[in-house]
Amino acid sequence: MVKQLEIFDPPMCCSTGVCGPNVDPALAQFAADCRWLADQGVRVERYNLAQQPQAYAADETVKAALAEYGNRCLPLVLLDGAIVSKGRYPSRQSLARLAGLESNNLDMPGISKRCCG
């Protein structure tokens, strides 16, 4: 069965926040980690509160988390519909473990500086 990872980001300038002159290295690494996870066969979807508020309103789990914790729970990471992380971006190692991937397959490709990757 294919795992599905959904990331509900705080409001950002683009879908990954990896654009502009002052790119946050943590966001760039997480964007690369999401691409890596997708390459491993995990279905990855990211939502940006500034651009896709309807996705936040349509998901009951996300609505409940926002009602309880406010925006401080963002980024909110769901795996197959269940919250696995809130308020921070998990590392590649954590994502691999959550998705049930082999830990010896964590090669780190270069980080792209392009927006919305």
JORA-V186623 format. One record per backbone hydrogen bond with DSSP energy under -0.5 kcal/mol. NH is the residue of the N-H (numbers start at 0). CO is the residue of the C=O. E is the energy in kcal/mol with one decimal. If there is no record, write none. Layout:
NH,CO,E  NH,CO,E
This chain:
4,42,-3.3  5,77,-3.0  6,44,-2.7  7,5,-0.5  7,75,-3.1  8,6,-0.8  8,46,-2.9  18,16,-1.1  26,23,-0.6  27,23,-2.1  28,24,-2.5  29,25,-2.3  30,26,-2.4  31,27,-2.0  32,28,-2.6  33,29,-2.5  34,30,-2.0  35,31,-2.5  36,32,-2.6  37,33,-2.3  38,34,-2.2  39,35,-1.0  39,36,-0.6  40,37,-1.7  41,36,-1.9  42,2,-2.7  43,41,-0.6  44,4,-2.5  46,6,-3.0  48,8,-1.0  48,46,-0.5  50,47,-0.8  51,47,-3.5  54,51,-1.4  55,51,-0.7  56,52,-1.9  57,53,-1.8  58,54,-0.8  59,57,-0.7  62,58,-2.7  63,59,-2.4  64,60,-2.0  65,61,-2.7  66,62,-2.3  67,63,-2.1  68,64,-3.1  69,65,-1.9  71,68,-0.8  72,69,-1.7  73,70,-1.9  74,7,-0.6  75,7,-2.2  76,74,-0.5  76,84,-3.0  77,5,-3.1  77,75,-0.5  78,81,-2.8  79,3,-3.3  79,77,-0.5  81,78,-1.9  83,76,-3.1  84,76,-1.4  86,72,-2.0  86,74,-1.5  87,74,-0.8  89,87,-0.6  94,90,-2.6  95,91,-2.7  96,92,-2.3  97,93,-2.7  98,94,-2.2  99,95,-0.6  99,96,-1.1  100,95,-3.0  104,101,-1.3  108,106,-0.8  116,113,-0.5
